[in-house]
Amino acid sequence: FGYLSELFIKKDIDNSKHISTKLTGRHLADYDIIVVMERMQKRYITKRYSWAEEKTVLLKKLAGYGDIDISDPINKPPEFYDMAFEQINDCINKILPILLTNEENKNGSADGTATQNVPCETK
């Protein structure tokens, strides 16, 4: 992974179990939401799997920033990886509490009582 491995070490992230795989329709069918970094990635998916368009969303849009790409740093200098990491980390920190709340609502709270639904805007 080149510099990406260094970045993971620097950020104390264990990626030892990550296995890169080719995206298939089966992957898309298995998940409720597909999060991409760039509009080009969304077009790639929806061109091949039109049925996945409604559940494919830009990470920045999901985080409330609008239709803004996070540039894929592949084959670029290390500072592009750093910038992409910071943008992804910012978005994840913004949406993770919402996603976790939605998952808890979907499954019910730990004590079995009802919880309030918190919508997660994807459009």
Secondary structure as GFF3:
##gff-version 3
##sequence-region A 1 123
A	DSSP	alpha_helix	3	10	.	.	.	ID=ss1
A	DSSP	alpha_helix	25	29	.	.	.	ID=ss2
A	DSSP	beta_strand	34	36	.	.	.	ID=ss3
A	DSSP	alpha_helix	39	48	.	.	.	ID=ss4
A	DSSP	three_ten_helix	50	55	.	.	.	ID=ss5
A	DSSP	beta_strand	56	58	.	.	.	ID=ss6
A	DSSP	alpha_helix	59	62	.	.	.	ID=ss7
A	DSSP	alpha_helix	78	107	.	.	.	ID=ss8
###
